[in-house]
């Protein structure tokens, strides 16, 4: 996984079951409340963007070609 978190100017590459995160080029750490909120916000935004991408591509697939 690679999730860019703009407020942190960091990329999350792994998350474990206990909520610790590993940022690109860093070791595992427990994010602060602010960091957790920033990561959650970035993840939700990315999920929305990916859902839109899927919708667009599926719509194009279903429409007749000209």
Buried (B, 14 or more C-beta within 10 A) or exposed (E): EEBEBEEBEBBBBEBEEEEEBBBEEEEEEEBEEEBEEBBEEBBEEBEEEEEEEEEEEEEEEEEEEE
